[in-house]
Amino acid sequence: MESSEFPKEADIVIVGVGGIVGSMLAYWFAELGQKNVIGLEKSSVIPSDLGSTAHASDFVYNTTHDKLSNWTTAYSRKFYEDNGFFLKKGGLEICRVGDYERWEELKRKVGSGKAFGTNVKLISASEAKEKFPLLDEDSIMGAMWDPDAGLVVPRSQDVVSFAVESAKEKGSLKTLTNTPATGFKIEKDRIIGVRTKKGIIKTNKVVVASGIWGPLLGDMAGVPVPLSPLEHPLLFFWTIATN
Ligand SMILES: Cc1cc2nc3c(=O)[nH]c(=O)nc-3n(C[C@H](O)[C@H](O)[C@H](O)COP(=O)(O)OP(=O)(O)OC[C@H]3O[C@@H](n4cnc5c(N)ncnc54)[C@H](O)[C@@H]3O)c2cc1C
């Protein structure tokens, strides 16, 4: 349920509460006992249908080249597992025949995995095909196999609902949909309010969790936010034959 009255002030305002980052922030604020948190969302629904979370393929891979990301991924995976949102299937990162740079990168990744405690390893092309029979064995050199990789299920958006509802049940969070932050009220270099078309919410703590729109919010506060979108291919597979 949304609050009917427009809130005049808040201890904390989250901008973009309908994505995975904003919603999980709301969840943890509530767990920590924080009250009077307002979550703004420009979409008309929570979970949001606008942002990256609504479009993600929901994979969880465990190994990157920095310790903090490995740790946060392991923490997130455990959170999803504990709350029934994780399907551990394992994951492959393949290397095409002749792509020696990619092969070196996968070797480095296995090194990072060993250093940071994940279970990745390199496997042969035939082992990769055993795990994913649609692969053309002759066109790959091999793959990196992560037995602990998996999917957030049913979707990351369901985690958003879970997190937001939990924060509301604890009496910590109120959300406002169709309510984008349109600017910040700033005095002596400090934020004292968030502007929306419906009015200003007085606050001195704002968390910007607006994903790809981050630089626009940064501009409103006079703070450059370095962020650039990336494209990557994505294919979905379904069962193609049943007996
Ligand atoms: C096609 C695709 C596939 C992906 N696959 C994976 C994957 O397999 N594994 C993985 O880990 N990651 C994946 N990602 C990346 C992942 O989805 C994102 O990193 C993550 O969802 C970002 O979450 P977020 O909460 O920061 O942003 P978002 O989900 O974009 O949420 C930001 C929210 O802010 C709101 N907002 C924006 N401006 C305002 C404003 N002014 N006022 C109020 N609200 C505002 C938006 O409406 C939105 O709801 C994928 C992304 C895409 C696009």
The ligand as a Gaussian input file, in Angstrom:
#p B3LYP/6-31G(d) Opt

LIG

0 1
 C       19.593000      -7.016000     -20.461000
 C       20.326000      -7.027000     -19.128000
 C       20.827000      -8.213000     -18.618000
 C       21.480000      -8.217000     -17.393000
 N       21.898000      -9.410000     -16.875000
 C       22.482000      -9.452000     -15.662000
 C       22.841000     -10.698000     -15.073000
 O       22.631000     -11.764000     -15.649000
 N       23.447000     -10.686000     -13.853000
 C       23.711000      -9.499000     -13.188000
 O       24.253000      -9.551000     -12.076000
 N       23.364000      -8.295000     -13.721000
 C       22.760000      -8.254000     -14.923000
 N       22.393000      -7.052000     -15.462000
 C       22.718000      -5.837000     -14.701000
 C       21.728000      -5.638000     -13.568000
 O       20.421000      -5.854000     -14.062000
 C       21.861000      -4.214000     -13.006000
 O       23.183000      -4.018000     -12.569000
 C       20.932000      -3.976000     -11.830000
 O       19.608000      -4.400000     -12.112000
 C       20.930000      -2.499000     -11.504000
 O       19.999000      -2.293000     -10.473000
 P       19.686000      -0.826000      -9.985000
 O       18.729000      -0.931000      -8.846000
 O       20.988000      -0.100000      -9.762000
 O       19.028000      -0.086000     -11.248000
 P       17.577000      -0.221000     -11.915000
 O       17.041000      -1.596000     -11.835000
 O       17.692000       0.409000     -13.260000
 O       16.673000       0.663000     -10.969000
 C       16.773000       2.079000     -10.977000
 C       15.410000       2.626000     -10.662000
 O       15.529000       4.051000     -10.495000
 C       14.330000       4.613000     -11.011000
 N       14.589000       6.029000     -11.275000
 C       15.398000       6.557000     -12.222000
 N       15.415000       7.897000     -12.145000
 C       14.585000       8.217000     -11.109000
 C       14.187000       9.441000     -10.528000
 N       14.624000      10.631000     -10.999000
 N       13.333000       9.413000      -9.474000
 C       12.842000       8.217000      -9.010000
 N       13.194000       7.027000      -9.533000
 C       14.067000       7.024000     -10.560000
 C       14.027000       3.786000     -12.249000
 O       12.667000       3.906000     -12.633000
 C       14.386000       2.390000     -11.775000
 O       13.267000       1.720000     -11.244000
 C       21.702000      -7.005000     -16.678000
 C       21.177000      -5.805000     -17.179000
 C       20.496000      -5.812000     -18.380000
 C       19.926000      -4.496000     -18.881000

